Structures are given as structure tokens and as C-alpha cells.
Amino acid sequence: MSSDLAPAAAELLSHVVTSIVEKPDEVEIDATNDDDVVRFDVRVGDGDMGRVIGKRGRTAHAIRALVRAVAAKDGASIDVEFVD
């Protein structure tokens, strides 16, 4: 997975998500570009979505904040969606 518009953000997202889940081989991240916003759709293996979302969505929120901060260095606007 790589995105030409936000390469550092894509790398960080991949690293963080694969570090959290129990099945890192099943992590899929798709990047699309819509109206100057790069969207990352994150899919994980069975049973790992709860780990990525966290209690009350705190882990997901933290992941989004980190990736957006790195994307700002690339001059990109991004959105991270966790897809079931």
C-alpha cells in the first residue's frame, strides 16, 4: 500500500495498524483521492477491528490524529476510515 500524495502518512498508518492487530498479514489499506482529500480505507482480519477502534473509539481517534499530523507535512488532507 502506498499513496503518492501522502507517502509518509500511508507508511505511518500501515505501521501503526499492523502493530496493533493480532493478524498483521490480513491488514489492507486502500488509498483513494477525492476532491483534494486522500482517503484511506483500513480493513483488518476477523476479531481485530475492536483492537483498532479501542474503547469509545479512542485508539481510532488517536490513529487519525497521528496520520493527519504527518499528512500535513506532505501538504495533504486525509481521512481515515475503518471498514468492517
Backbone atoms as SQL, in Angstrom:
CREATE TABLE atoms (id INTEGER PRIMARY KEY, chain TEXT, resi INTEGER, resn TEXT, atom TEXT, x REAL, y REAL, z REAL);
INSERT INTO atoms VALUES
  (1, 'A', 1, 'MET', 'N', 0.840, -1.171, 0.000),
  (2, 'A', 1, 'MET', 'CA', 0.000, 0.000, 0.000),
  (3, 'A', 1, 'MET', 'C', 0.879, 1.225, 0.000),
  (4, 'A', 2, 'SER', 'N', 0.610, 2.115, -0.910),
  (5, 'A', 2, 'SER', 'CA', 1.305, 3.393, -0.888),
  (6, 'A', 2, 'SER', 'C', 0.432, 4.433, -1.547),
  (7, 'A', 3, 'SER', 'N', 0.608, 5.626, -1.132),
  (8, 'A', 3, 'SER', 'CA', -0.116, 6.735, -1.720),
  (9, 'A', 3, 'SER', 'C', 0.906, 7.761, -2.179),
  (10, 'A', 4, 'ASP', 'N', 0.813, 8.178, -3.425),
  (11, 'A', 4, 'ASP', 'CA', 1.760, 9.150, -3.950),
  (12, 'A', 4, 'ASP', 'C', 1.544, 10.534, -3.347),
  (13, 'A', 5, 'LEU', 'N', 0.320, 10.815, -2.887),
  (14, 'A', 5, 'LEU', 'CA', 0.016, 12.142, -2.367),
  (15, 'A', 5, 'LEU', 'C', 0.423, 12.320, -0.914),
  (16, 'A', 6, 'ALA', 'N', 0.430, 11.268, -0.140),
  (17, 'A', 6, 'ALA', 'CA', 0.791, 11.349, 1.277),
  (18, 'A', 6, 'ALA', 'C', 1.595, 10.112, 1.676),
  (19, 'A', 7, 'PRO', 'N', 2.804, 9.986, 1.148),
  (20, 'A', 7, 'PRO', 'CA', 3.567, 8.758, 1.397),
  (21, 'A', 7, 'PRO', 'C', 3.929, 8.529, 2.862),
  (22, 'A', 8, 'ALA', 'N', 4.292, 9.573, 3.584),
  (23, 'A', 8, 'ALA', 'CA', 4.657, 9.406, 4.992),
  (24, 'A', 8, 'ALA', 'C', 3.437, 9.002, 5.816),
  (25, 'A', 9, 'ALA', 'N', 2.284, 9.580, 5.512),
  (26, 'A', 9, 'ALA', 'CA', 1.055, 9.244, 6.225),
  (27, 'A', 9, 'ALA', 'C', 0.658, 7.801, 5.959),
  (28, 'A', 10, 'ALA', 'N', 0.796, 7.357, 4.716),
  (29, 'A', 10, 'ALA', 'CA', 0.451, 5.984, 4.359),
  (30, 'A', 10, 'ALA', 'C', 1.361, 4.997, 5.078),
  (31, 'A', 11, 'GLU', 'N', 2.638, 5.309, 5.147),
  (32, 'A', 11, 'GLU', 'CA', 3.600, 4.439, 5.824),
  (33, 'A', 11, 'GLU', 'C', 3.309, 4.365, 7.317),
  (34, 'A', 12, 'LEU', 'N', 3.043, 5.502, 7.933),
  (35, 'A', 12, 'LEU', 'CA', 2.737, 5.524, 9.365),
  (36, 'A', 12, 'LEU', 'C', 1.465, 4.746, 9.669),
  (37, 'A', 13, 'LEU', 'N', 0.425, 4.963, 8.885),
  (38, 'A', 13, 'LEU', 'CA', -0.838, 4.257, 9.090),
  (39, 'A', 13, 'LEU', 'C', -0.636, 2.754, 9.013),
  (40, 'A', 14, 'SER', 'N', 0.075, 2.305, 8.013),
  (41, 'A', 14, 'SER', 'CA', 0.341, 0.881, 7.857),
  (42, 'A', 14, 'SER', 'C', 1.107, 0.329, 9.058),
  (43, 'A', 15, 'HIS', 'N', 2.125, 1.043, 9.486),
  (44, 'A', 15, 'HIS', 'CA', 2.948, 0.589, 10.611),
  (45, 'A', 15, 'HIS', 'C', 2.132, 0.503, 11.902),
  (46, 'A', 16, 'VAL', 'N', 1.359, 1.533, 12.206),
  (47, 'A', 16, 'VAL', 'CA', 0.584, 1.567, 13.447),
  (48, 'A', 16, 'VAL', 'C', -0.475, 0.469, 13.464),
  (49, 'A', 17, 'VAL', 'N', -1.227, 0.333, 12.386),
  (50, 'A', 17, 'VAL', 'CA', -2.305, -0.659, 12.360),
  (51, 'A', 17, 'VAL', 'C', -1.740, -2.079, 12.431),
  (52, 'A', 18, 'THR', 'N', -0.696, -2.378, 11.673),
  (53, 'A', 18, 'THR', 'CA', -0.141, -3.732, 11.715),
  (54, 'A', 18, 'THR', 'C', 0.495, -4.039, 13.068),
  (55, 'A', 19, 'SER', 'N', 0.921, -3.019, 13.800),
  (56, 'A', 19, 'SER', 'CA', 1.494, -3.227, 15.130),
  (57, 'A', 19, 'SER', 'C', 0.429, -3.538, 16.175),
  (58, 'A', 20, 'ILE', 'N', -0.776, -3.051, 15.971),
  (59, 'A', 20, 'ILE', 'CA', -1.854, -3.215, 16.947),
  (60, 'A', 20, 'ILE', 'C', -2.566, -4.557, 16.811),
  (61, 'A', 21, 'VAL', 'N', -2.778, -5.018, 15.588),
  (62, 'A', 21, 'VAL', 'CA', -3.616, -6.196, 15.350),
  (63, 'A', 21, 'VAL', 'C', -2.873, -7.507, 15.623),
  (64, 'A', 22, 'GLU', 'N', -3.650, -8.571, 15.809),
  (65, 'A', 22, 'GLU', 'CA', -3.069, -9.900, 16.011),
  (66, 'A', 22, 'GLU', 'C', -2.727, -10.585, 14.689),
  (67, 'A', 23, 'LYS', 'N', -3.392, -10.171, 13.608),
  (68, 'A', 23, 'LYS', 'CA', -3.173, -10.771, 12.288),
  (69, 'A', 23, 'LYS', 'C', -2.690, -9.688, 11.310),
  (70, 'A', 24, 'PRO', 'N', -1.431, -9.279, 11.408),
  (71, 'A', 24, 'PRO', 'CA', -0.947, -8.194, 10.552),
  (72, 'A', 24, 'PRO', 'C', -0.952, -8.527, 9.061),
  (73, 'A', 25, 'ASP', 'N', -0.922, -9.805, 8.716),
  (74, 'A', 25, 'ASP', 'CA', -0.942, -10.186, 7.301),
  (75, 'A', 25, 'ASP', 'C', -2.295, -9.906, 6.646),
  (76, 'A', 26, 'GLU', 'N', -3.342, -9.751, 7.456),
  (77, 'A', 26, 'GLU', 'CA', -4.679, -9.528, 6.919),
  (78, 'A', 26, 'GLU', 'C', -5.061, -8.054, 6.833),
  (79, 'A', 27, 'VAL', 'N', -4.149, -7.165, 7.169),
  (80, 'A', 27, 'VAL', 'CA', -4.427, -5.729, 7.096),
  (81, 'A', 27, 'VAL', 'C', -4.381, -5.280, 5.637),
  (82, 'A', 28, 'GLU', 'N', -5.430, -4.569, 5.221),
  (83, 'A', 28, 'GLU', 'CA', -5.495, -3.999, 3.871),
  (84, 'A', 28, 'GLU', 'C', -5.805, -2.518, 4.000),
  (85, 'A', 29, 'ILE', 'N', -5.024, -1.700, 3.320),
  (86, 'A', 29, 'ILE', 'CA', -5.271, -0.271, 3.329),
  (87, 'A', 29, 'ILE', 'C', -5.339, 0.205, 1.885),
  (88, 'A', 30, 'ASP', 'N', -6.493, 0.749, 1.515),
  (89, 'A', 30, 'ASP', 'CA', -6.703, 1.255, 0.158),
  (90, 'A', 30, 'ASP', 'C', -6.718, 2.775, 0.206),
  (91, 'A', 31, 'ALA', 'N', -6.019, 3.407, -0.720),
  (92, 'A', 31, 'ALA', 'CA', -5.978, 4.868, -0.794),
  (93, 'A', 31, 'ALA', 'C', -6.718, 5.332, -2.040),
  (94, 'A', 32, 'THR', 'N', -7.596, 6.313, -1.856),
  (95, 'A', 32, 'THR', 'CA', -8.298, 6.938, -2.976),
  (96, 'A', 32, 'THR', 'C', -8.194, 8.446, -2.817),
  (97, 'A', 33, 'ASN', 'N', -8.316, 9.158, -3.933),
  (98, 'A', 33, 'ASN', 'CA', -8.215, 10.609, -3.915),
  (99, 'A', 33, 'ASN', 'C', -9.529, 11.202, -4.403),
  (100, 'A', 34, 'ASP', 'N', -10.212, 11.921, -3.518),
  (101, 'A', 34, 'ASP', 'CA', -11.483, 12.574, -3.858),
  (102, 'A', 34, 'ASP', 'C', -11.425, 14.043, -3.475),
  (103, 'A', 35, 'ASP', 'N', -11.574, 14.917, -4.446),
  (104, 'A', 35, 'ASP', 'CA', -11.638, 16.360, -4.181),
  (105, 'A', 35, 'ASP', 'C', -10.520, 16.848, -3.267),
  (106, 'A', 36, 'ASP', 'N', -9.298, 16.574, -3.610),
  (107, 'A', 36, 'ASP', 'CA', -8.113, 17.010, -2.863),
  (108, 'A', 36, 'ASP', 'C', -7.993, 16.407, -1.466),
  (109, 'A', 37, 'VAL', 'N', -8.753, 15.354, -1.188),
  (110, 'A', 37, 'VAL', 'CA', -8.659, 14.644, 0.084),
  (111, 'A', 37, 'VAL', 'C', -8.278, 13.200, -0.201),
  (112, 'A', 38, 'VAL', 'N', -7.207, 12.749, 0.429),
  (113, 'A', 38, 'VAL', 'CA', -6.799, 11.357, 0.285),
  (114, 'A', 38, 'VAL', 'C', -7.533, 10.557, 1.354),
  (115, 'A', 39, 'ARG', 'N', -8.227, 9.524, 0.920),
  (116, 'A', 39, 'ARG', 'CA', -8.994, 8.695, 1.857),
  (117, 'A', 39, 'ARG', 'C', -8.326, 7.327, 1.969),
  (118, 'A', 40, 'PHE', 'N', -8.051, 6.928, 3.202),
  (119, 'A', 40, 'PHE', 'CA', -7.505, 5.608, 3.485),
  (120, 'A', 40, 'PHE', 'C', -8.604, 4.746, 4.084),
  (121, 'A', 41, 'ASP', 'N', -8.921, 3.636, 3.422),
  (122, 'A', 41, 'ASP', 'CA', -9.880, 2.662, 3.945),
  (123, 'A', 41, 'ASP', 'C', -9.085, 1.512, 4.538),
  (124, 'A', 42, 'VAL', 'N', -9.256, 1.279, 5.828),
  (125, 'A', 42, 'VAL', 'CA', -8.498, 0.268, 6.547),
  (126, 'A', 42, 'VAL', 'C', -9.391, -0.932, 6.830),
  (127, 'A', 43, 'ARG', 'N', -8.939, -2.106, 6.406),
  (128, 'A', 43, 'ARG', 'CA', -9.638, -3.361, 6.691),
  (129, 'A', 43, 'ARG', 'C', -8.676, -4.261, 7.448),
  (130, 'A', 44, 'VAL', 'N', -9.205, -4.937, 8.489),
  (131, 'A', 44, 'VAL', 'CA', -8.374, -5.833, 9.294),
  (132, 'A', 44, 'VAL', 'C', -9.039, -7.202, 9.361),
  (133, 'A', 45, 'GLY', 'N', -8.314, -8.195, 9.865),
  (134, 'A', 45, 'GLY', 'CA', -8.820, -9.558, 9.965),
  (135, 'A', 45, 'GLY', 'C', -9.917, -9.686, 11.009),
  (136, 'A', 46, 'ASP', 'N', -10.578, -10.833, 10.995),
  (137, 'A', 46, 'ASP', 'CA', -11.647, -11.115, 11.945),
  (138, 'A', 46, 'ASP', 'C', -11.144, -10.962, 13.374),
  (139, 'A', 47, 'GLY', 'N', -11.914, -10.253, 14.180),
  (140, 'A', 47, 'GLY', 'CA', -11.581, -10.087, 15.583),
  (141, 'A', 47, 'GLY', 'C', -10.617, -8.959, 15.884),
  (142, 'A', 48, 'ASP', 'N', -10.052, -8.327, 14.869),
  (143, 'A', 48, 'ASP', 'CA', -9.076, -7.262, 15.109),
  (144, 'A', 48, 'ASP', 'C', -9.668, -5.854, 15.068),
  (145, 'A', 49, 'MET', 'N', -10.894, -5.704, 14.583),
  (146, 'A', 49, 'MET', 'CA', -11.477, -4.366, 14.465),
  (147, 'A', 49, 'MET', 'C', -11.606, -3.710, 15.842),
  (148, 'A', 50, 'GLY', 'N', -11.953, -4.483, 16.857),
  (149, 'A', 50, 'GLY', 'CA', -12.073, -3.930, 18.200),
  (150, 'A', 50, 'GLY', 'C', -10.763, -3.373, 18.722),
  (151, 'A', 51, 'ARG', 'N', -9.664, -4.013, 18.372),
  (152, 'A', 51, 'ARG', 'CA', -8.338, -3.532, 18.786),
  (153, 'A', 51, 'ARG', 'C', -8.026, -2.193, 18.115),
  (154, 'A', 52, 'VAL', 'N', -8.405, -2.055, 16.866),
  (155, 'A', 52, 'VAL', 'CA', -8.095, -0.839, 16.118),
  (156, 'A', 52, 'VAL', 'C', -8.997, 0.320, 16.553),
  (157, 'A', 53, 'ILE', 'N', -10.247, 0.026, 16.858),
  (158, 'A', 53, 'ILE', 'CA', -11.180, 1.070, 17.280),
  (159, 'A', 53, 'ILE', 'C', -10.905, 1.487, 18.727),
  (160, 'A', 54, 'GLY', 'N', -10.707, 0.512, 19.613),
  (161, 'A', 54, 'GLY', 'CA', -10.442, 0.814, 21.013),
  (162, 'A', 54, 'GLY', 'C', -11.704, 1.191, 21.772),
  (163, 'A', 55, 'LYS', 'N', -11.569, 1.356, 23.074),
  (164, 'A', 55, 'LYS', 'CA', -12.715, 1.730, 23.906),
  (165, 'A', 55, 'LYS', 'C', -13.178, 3.130, 23.545),
  (166, 'A', 56, 'ARG', 'N', -14.466, 3.231, 23.254),
  (167, 'A', 56, 'ARG', 'CA', -15.093, 4.502, 22.878),
  (168, 'A', 56, 'ARG', 'C', -14.408, 5.167, 21.687),
  (169, 'A', 57, 'GLY', 'N', -13.721, 4.377, 20.870),
  (170, 'A', 57, 'GLY', 'CA', -13.093, 4.900, 19.669),
  (171, 'A', 57, 'GLY', 'C', -11.801, 5.669, 19.903),
  (172, 'A', 58, 'ARG', 'N', -11.250, 5.533, 21.093),
  (173, 'A', 58, 'ARG', 'CA', -10.047, 6.319, 21.425),
  (174, 'A', 58, 'ARG', 'C', -8.842, 5.947, 20.572),
  (175, 'A', 59, 'THR', 'N', -8.651, 4.662, 20.331),
  (176, 'A', 59, 'THR', 'CA', -7.499, 4.240, 19.518),
  (177, 'A', 59, 'THR', 'C', -7.651, 4.745, 18.088),
  (178, 'A', 60, 'ALA', 'N', -8.850, 4.599, 17.532),
  (179, 'A', 60, 'ALA', 'CA', -9.103, 5.074, 16.167),
  (180, 'A', 60, 'ALA', 'C', -8.890, 6.581, 16.078),
  (181, 'A', 61, 'HIS', 'N', -9.349, 7.309, 17.070),
  (182, 'A', 61, 'HIS', 'CA', -9.183, 8.762, 17.079),
  (183, 'A', 61, 'HIS', 'C', -7.702, 9.134, 17.125),
  (184, 'A', 62, 'ALA', 'N', -6.940, 8.432, 17.960),
  (185, 'A', 62, 'ALA', 'CA', -5.507, 8.701, 18.065),
  (186, 'A', 62, 'ALA', 'C', -4.781, 8.389, 16.754),
  (187, 'A', 63, 'ILE', 'N', -5.160, 7.277, 16.115),
  (188, 'A', 63, 'ILE', 'CA', -4.549, 6.920, 14.824),
  (189, 'A', 63, 'ILE', 'C', -4.834, 8.014, 13.799),
  (190, 'A', 64, 'ARG', 'N', -6.090, 8.458, 13.742),
  (191, 'A', 64, 'ARG', 'CA', -6.450, 9.518, 12.787),
  (192, 'A', 64, 'ARG', 'C', -5.644, 10.789, 13.049),
  (193, 'A', 65, 'ALA', 'N', -5.501, 11.170, 14.315),
  (194, 'A', 65, 'ALA', 'CA', -4.772, 12.393, 14.654),
  (195, 'A', 65, 'ALA', 'C', -3.302, 12.298, 14.237),
  (196, 'A', 66, 'LEU', 'N', -2.675, 11.157, 14.517),
  (197, 'A', 66, 'LEU', 'CA', -1.271, 10.966, 14.129),
  (198, 'A', 66, 'LEU', 'C', -1.090, 11.036, 12.619),
  (199, 'A', 67, 'VAL', 'N', -1.942, 10.324, 11.903),
  (200, 'A', 67, 'VAL', 'CA', -1.808, 10.263, 10.447),
  (201, 'A', 67, 'VAL', 'C', -2.085, 11.622, 9.816),
  (202, 'A', 68, 'ARG', 'N', -3.065, 12.357, 10.341),
  (203, 'A', 68, 'ARG', 'CA', -3.343, 13.697, 9.815),
  (204, 'A', 68, 'ARG', 'C', -2.178, 14.641, 10.057),
  (205, 'A', 69, 'ALA', 'N', -1.534, 14.525, 11.215),
  (206, 'A', 69, 'ALA', 'CA', -0.389, 15.386, 11.516),
  (207, 'A', 69, 'ALA', 'C', 0.757, 15.132, 10.543),
  (208, 'A', 70, 'VAL', 'N', 1.024, 13.874, 10.255),
  (209, 'A', 70, 'VAL', 'CA', 2.086, 13.537, 9.304),
  (210, 'A', 70, 'VAL', 'C', 1.700, 13.963, 7.888),
  (211, 'A', 71, 'ALA', 'N', 0.423, 13.815, 7.546),
  (212, 'A', 71, 'ALA', 'CA', -0.043, 14.207, 6.212),
  (213, 'A', 71, 'ALA', 'C', 0.102, 15.706, 6.003),
  (214, 'A', 72, 'ALA', 'N', -0.045, 16.477, 7.067),
  (215, 'A', 72, 'ALA', 'CA', 0.109, 17.930, 6.956),
  (216, 'A', 72, 'ALA', 'C', 1.523, 18.282, 6.490),
  (217, 'A', 73, 'LYS', 'N', 2.523, 17.503, 6.898),
  (218, 'A', 73, 'LYS', 'CA', 3.894, 17.721, 6.433),
  (219, 'A', 73, 'LYS', 'C', 4.009, 17.476, 4.930),
  (220, 'A', 74, 'ASP', 'N', 3.196, 16.544, 4.415),
  (221, 'A', 74, 'ASP', 'CA', 3.186, 16.261, 2.984),
  (222, 'A', 74, 'ASP', 'C', 2.312, 17.262, 2.229),
  (223, 'A', 75, 'GLY', 'N', 1.641, 18.127, 2.957),
  (224, 'A', 75, 'GLY', 'CA', 0.742, 19.090, 2.331),
  (225, 'A', 75, 'GLY', 'C', -0.547, 18.449, 1.852),
  (226, 'A', 76, 'ALA', 'N', -0.944, 17.354, 2.477),
  (227, 'A', 76, 'ALA', 'CA', -2.141, 16.623, 2.052),
  (228, 'A', 76, 'ALA', 'C', -3.204, 16.657, 3.126),
  (229, 'A', 77, 'SER', 'N', -4.433, 16.602, 2.700),
  (230, 'A', 77, 'SER', 'CA', -5.571, 16.477, 3.603),
  (231, 'A', 77, 'SER', 'C', -6.054, 15.033, 3.512),
  (232, 'A', 78, 'ILE', 'N', -6.204, 14.383, 4.651),
  (233, 'A', 78, 'ILE', 'CA', -6.553, 12.964, 4.602),
  (234, 'A', 78, 'ILE', 'C', -7.736, 12.647, 5.494),
  (235, 'A', 79, 'ASP', 'N', -8.322, 11.489, 5.215),
  (236, 'A', 79, 'ASP', 'CA', -9.403, 10.940, 6.024),
  (237, 'A', 79, 'ASP', 'C', -9.114, 9.465, 6.178),
  (238, 'A', 80, 'VAL', 'N', -9.261, 8.933, 7.382),
  (239, 'A', 80, 'VAL', 'CA', -9.027, 7.523, 7.647),
  (240, 'A', 80, 'VAL', 'C', -10.348, 6.886, 8.063),
  (241, 'A', 81, 'GLU', 'N', -10.776, 5.855, 7.341),
  (242, 'A', 81, 'GLU', 'CA', -11.997, 5.137, 7.648),
  (243, 'A', 81, 'GLU', 'C', -11.654, 3.691, 7.959),
  (244, 'A', 82, 'PHE', 'N', -12.243, 3.175, 9.030),
  (245, 'A', 82, 'PHE', 'CA', -12.057, 1.780, 9.405),
  (246, 'A', 82, 'PHE', 'C', -13.280, 1.024, 8.917),
  (247, 'A', 83, 'VAL', 'N', -13.086, 0.149, 7.924),
  (248, 'A', 83, 'VAL', 'CA', -14.169, -0.519, 7.226),
  (249, 'A', 83, 'VAL', 'C', -14.323, -1.939, 7.740),
  (250, 'A', 84, 'ASP', 'N', -15.554, -2.304, 8.079),
  (251, 'A', 84, 'ASP', 'CA', -15.844, -3.639, 8.566),
  (252, 'A', 84, 'ASP', 'C', -15.959, -4.620, 7.426);
